[in-house]
Amino acid sequence: MPFPRAPHRLPGCSAVSQGERLTVSERMIVAPGTGVFRPGDLAVALEGALVEIGSEVGVLEGPGTRLAVRSPFRGVMVGMLALPGERLREGQPVAWLRVA
């Protein structure tokens, strides 16, 4: 027995479906490259601290390189995910922010 066709319009609904709306208020700051993570300014790394766009949360150090890990978002620090001295690859999470 075939499945019945779904109606194109449900009673009481508009003709245009709006779909679900999902707003995610958390963001991850990720490593921009490969290296050993060193935390930056302690005031930014503390839970509850306000983090501005471009704030340096740490650096990645490699042989002859030093790459800043900066926040592309403005928000409140939920926590640091990378540990001091941890070797990170590009794209790995460093910190967790809650944006408004």
N, C-alpha and C positions, 0 to 999 in steps of 0.2 A: 504494500500500500504506500503510495507516494506521500511525502510530507505536504501539508497544506501550505499554500503560498502565504507569506506574511502580507498583511495589508500595507498599502503604501502610506496610509494615514491612519493613525489611531484616534479614536474618539477623544475629543478634548485637547488634542495636541495641534500645534501649528504645523504648517506644511513644511517648514524648514527646521530640520533637527539641529539643535545647538550643541549636542554632545556633552561630554563631561568636561569639567574644568578642574584642573589640578594645579595648585601653586605649591612649589617646593621652596621652603624658606631656608634650606641649608645648602651650603656650597663647600667644595673642597678646593684648597690651594694645593696644587700639584708641583712636583719637581720639574723645572724647565730643562733639566739635563741630567747627566750622570755625575756622581761624586759622593763624597762623605759629607753628611749633613752636620752643620754647626748652627745652633740656634742664634738668632739675632737679638734684638732689643728685648729684654725681659719684660718690659712694660707691655709689649704687644703680645707676647706669648702667654700671659696669664689668662686664666679662664675669666670671662666677663669683660675683658679689655676691648675697647673700641679699636677696630682695625680699619684704616682708611685705604682707599685705592692707592696702590703703589707702596704701601708699607712693607718694609723688609722684615720677613719673619725668620730669616736665616740665610745661610750661604751653603753652596755645594763646593767643596774643595777637591780638586784633582791634581794630577801632576802638572804643575805650572799653570793651573787655572783656578779661578775663583768666580763663581756664578751666583748672583743674588737671587734669592727666592722671594718674589714680591707678590702681594695679594692683588688679583685683578678685580676684587670685590670690596665693597664697604660693608662691614657687619660687626657682630660681636663674636669674640673668640669663644668657641665651645671647648676646644682642646687641641693640643699638639698631637699629631699622630706619628711623626717621625721622632726617633730618639737621637740624642747627641751621639755622634760617631757612627750612626747607621749609614751604610752604603745604599744609596738610592739610584734608581734608574729613572729616565725621563717618564713622566706621567704618574709616578707613584705619589699617593697622598702624603702631604706634609702636615696640613692643619685643616681644621673643620670650623667653618663660620656659620652663624645664623644671620641671615640678611632680613631686612624689613621692607 
